[in-house]
Each structure stands twice: as structure tokens, then as C-alpha cells.
Amino acid sequence: MARTDLRSIEARLNRRLLAAAVLLQAEHKRDLSKTYPPASVPGQFPAARTLNLRDSVTVVPIPGGYRVGYLVFQSTADSEVGRHMRPCSGQCPKSKFQSTADSEVGRHANSPAAR
């Protein structure tokens, strides 16, 4: 009986974590929906021209929670530039958007997934 209670608590917690991640995704998409013109000023969210950035906000399950972040788009121009660049040695830095926008919902320092 205790095992069933634990499973129902874990299922309820998982549903709540997903709801929190979806809420974060929806709020961030709303922040990215300001249309262009006028252009955004420094410190504001970017004004949308194509809405690709807004549409790329995703929720992805990870061990112990969910990650809210961006899909990575690669255009043909990016791949042409990439062919002529030297590969990075050691650890490559994350892109600006990934490092500032990815958010993990539900991961705690004491959870097994964070170790």
C-alpha cells in the first residue's frame, strides 16, 4: 500500500512539474511576442520580425524534471561559415541563447538527477 501511495505522489509531482514548465514556456513566448516595428531597446526582449525565436521555445523532459529552452536552427549560411572555422579545442562554449535561456524545472541539488 505504501508503494502505491509513493507512486501516486510521484505522478502528481510530475504533473505539477510539467504544468510549471508549460507555464514558464507560455510566459516566455508571451515576452517574445512584441512585434516589430518599433525595434527593441537594449535590456528588452527582442522585437519579433519572423517569430521564429518565440516559436522555438520548447519543454523537454530530462531526468528529474523538465528543461525549458530553445530549439537550435541552422541555416545554410551558418553551415557555410562553420566549414571555414577551426574546431574548438577542449570545451566549446554554449551559444548565447542556450546559456541564458535554458531553465531546468524540478531539478534539485539533492536529487539523483543533479549528481
C-alpha positions in Angstrom: 0.0 0.0 0.0 2.8 2.4 0.8 4.4 1.8 -2.6 1.1 2.7 -4.3 1.0 6.0 -2.3 4.5 6.8 -3.3 3.8 6.2 -7.0 0.7 8.4 -6.9 2.6 11.2 -5.1 5.4 10.9 -7.7 2.9 11.0 -10.6 1.2 14.1 -9.0 4.5 15.8 -8.6 5.5 15.0 -12.2 2.2 16.5 -13.5 2.8 19.7 -11.4 6.4 20.0 -12.7 5.1 19.7 -16.2 2.4 22.3 -15.5 5.1 24.7 -14.2 7.3 24.1 -17.2 4.5 24.7 -19.6 3.5 27.9 -17.7 7.2 29.1 -17.9 7.2 28.3 -21.7 3.9 30.2 -22.3 5.0 33.3 -20.3 8.4 33.4 -22.1 6.6 33.1 -25.5 4.4 36.0 -24.5 7.5 38.0 -23.7 8.9 37.3 -27.1 5.7 38.3 -28.9 6.2 42.1 -29.1 6.1 42.8 -32.8 8.5 44.9 -34.9 8.4 47.9 -35.5 9.5 49.5 -33.3 12.8 47.8 -32.6 13.5 46.8 -29.0 15.9 48.8 -27.0 18.8 47.3 -25.0 17.5 45.4 -22.0 14.2 44.5 -23.6 13.2 41.2 -25.2 13.9 41.2 -28.9 11.1 42.6 -31.1 9.7 39.8 -33.3 10.0 40.0 -37.1 9.5 36.4 -38.0 8.5 35.0 -34.6 10.9 32.1 -35.1 12.6 32.7 -31.7 9.2 32.7 -30.0 8.1 29.5 -31.8 11.4 27.7 -30.8 10.7 27.8 -27.1 10.3 24.1 -26.0 9.7 21.9 -23.0 11.9 18.8 -22.9 11.8 16.0 -20.3 15.1 15.4 -18.5 15.9 13.1 -15.6 14.3 14.6 -12.5 12.3 17.4 -14.2 11.9 19.4 -17.4 14.1 21.7 -19.4 12.6 24.9 -21.0 14.8 26.2 -23.7 15.2 26.9 -27.4 15.4 24.6 -30.5 18.6 25.1 -32.4 18.2 26.2 -36.0 21.0 26.0 -38.5 20.6 27.8 -41.8 22.7 27.0 -44.9 24.6 30.3 -44.3 25.6 29.1 -40.8 26.9 25.8 -42.1 28.9 27.5 -44.8 30.5 29.7 -42.2 31.1 26.7 -40.0 33.1 24.9 -42.6 35.7 27.6 -42.6 36.1 27.9 -38.8 38.6 26.0 -36.8 37.0 23.4 -34.4 37.2 24.5 -30.8 39.7 22.7 -28.6 38.5 21.4 -25.2 35.1 22.5 -24.1 33.1 24.6 -26.6 31.1 27.4 -25.1 27.3 27.2 -25.3 25.5 29.6 -27.6 24.4 32.9 -26.0 20.7 31.8 -26.1 21.3 28.3 -24.6 23.3 29.6 -21.7 20.9 32.4 -20.7 17.6 30.9 -21.6 17.7 27.2 -20.6 15.9 26.6 -17.4 15.5 23.4 -15.5 12.3 22.9 -13.6 12.2 20.4 -10.9 15.9 19.6 -10.5 17.2 19.9 -7.0 20.8 19.7 -5.8 19.9 16.7 -3.6 18.2 14.8 -6.4 19.9 11.8 -8.0 19.5 13.5 -11.4 21.6 16.5 -10.3 24.6 14.4 -9.3 
